[in-house]
Amino acid sequence: MADKKIIDAKKYSELSKIELSTQEMEILNEQFPDILEYFDLLSQADTSENIDTPTLSNVFRDDIPADSIADKILDVVPEKKDRFVKGPRMM
C-alpha cells in the first residue's frame, strides 16, 4: 500500500471557495488521502472493453400527453379568457 499523501485542507477549501470549520478541516485532512487513493484505484480499471449497447434500454415510461388539472380548474372559474383567469384591473 502506498504512503498516504499529506493534504492541506485549508488550501483546497480556499481554492474551492468553501468555508470549513476547524473540525471539518481535520476530518478532510484525515479522509482526503483515502478518497484520492480510491480515485487512483478507479483509474486503473480496464475500460477498453466495448459495452454491448443493444442490451441497453430506456427504463422510463412513454411520454403520453394527458389533460391537466388546470383544464378542470378553469371550468369553474367565473371569468376567463382562453386559458387564462381574468381578474380585476389593478391600478
C-alpha positions as CSV (number, residue, x, y, z in Angstrom):
1,M,0.0,0.0,0.0
2,A,1.4,3.4,-0.9
3,D,2.2,6.0,1.6
4,K,-0.7,8.3,2.4
5,K,-0.3,11.8,0.9
6,I,-0.4,14.8,3.1
7,I,-3.3,17.1,2.2
8,D,-3.7,20.7,3.2
9,A,-7.4,21.1,3.6
10,K,-7.1,24.9,4.1
11,K,-5.5,25.2,0.7
12,Y,-8.2,23.2,-1.0
13,S,-11.1,24.9,0.8
14,E,-9.7,28.3,-0.3
15,L,-9.3,27.1,-3.9
16,S,-12.9,25.7,-4.0
17,K,-14.2,28.8,-2.1
18,I,-15.8,26.6,0.6
19,E,-15.6,27.8,4.1
20,L,-14.7,24.9,6.5
21,S,-14.6,24.9,10.3
22,T,-11.5,23.7,12.1
23,Q,-13.3,20.4,12.8
24,E,-14.3,19.9,9.2
25,M,-10.7,20.6,8.1
26,E,-9.4,17.9,10.4
27,I,-11.9,15.4,9.0
28,L,-11.0,16.4,5.5
29,N,-7.2,16.1,6.2
30,E,-8.0,12.6,7.5
31,Q,-10.3,11.4,4.8
32,F,-9.0,13.1,1.6
33,P,-6.0,10.8,1.2
34,D,-8.3,7.8,1.2
35,I,-10.6,9.4,-1.3
36,L,-7.6,10.1,-3.6
37,E,-6.4,6.6,-3.2
38,Y,-9.8,5.3,-4.3
39,F,-9.7,7.5,-7.4
40,D,-6.2,6.0,-8.2
41,L,-7.8,2.6,-7.9
42,L,-10.6,3.5,-10.2
43,S,-8.2,5.0,-12.8
44,Q,-6.6,1.5,-13.0
45,A,-9.8,-0.2,-14.1
46,D,-9.8,-1.6,-17.6
47,T,-12.4,0.4,-19.6
48,S,-11.2,-0.7,-23.1
49,E,-13.9,-3.4,-23.4
50,N,-16.8,-2.3,-25.6
51,I,-20.3,-2.3,-24.0
52,D,-22.9,-4.3,-25.7
53,T,-25.2,-1.4,-26.5
54,P,-28.2,-3.4,-27.8
55,T,-28.8,-4.6,-24.3
56,L,-29.3,-1.1,-23.0
57,S,-32.9,0.1,-23.0
58,N,-34.9,3.1,-21.9
59,V,-36.4,2.4,-18.5
60,F,-38.6,5.5,-18.4
61,R,-42.3,5.5,-19.2
62,D,-43.6,6.8,-22.5
63,D,-44.3,10.5,-22.5
64,I,-48.1,10.5,-23.2
65,P,-49.8,13.8,-23.1
66,A,-52.8,13.9,-20.8
67,D,-55.4,16.5,-19.7
68,S,-54.1,18.7,-17.0
69,I,-55.9,19.6,-13.8
70,A,-55.7,23.2,-14.9
71,D,-58.4,22.5,-17.5
72,K,-60.7,21.3,-14.7
73,I,-59.9,24.3,-12.6
74,L,-60.6,26.7,-15.5
75,D,-64.1,25.1,-15.9
76,V,-65.1,26.5,-12.5
77,V,-63.5,30.0,-12.9
78,P,-66.2,32.7,-13.4
79,E,-64.2,34.9,-15.8
80,K,-61.6,33.6,-18.1
81,K,-60.0,34.4,-21.5
82,D,-58.7,31.5,-23.4
83,R,-56.7,29.5,-20.9
84,F,-56.1,32.5,-18.5
85,V,-58.0,33.5,-15.4
86,K,-59.4,37.1,-15.9
87,G,-59.2,39.2,-12.7
88,P,-60.0,42.7,-11.7
89,R,-57.9,45.5,-13.2
90,M,-55.1,46.7,-10.9
91,M,-54.0,50.4,-10.7
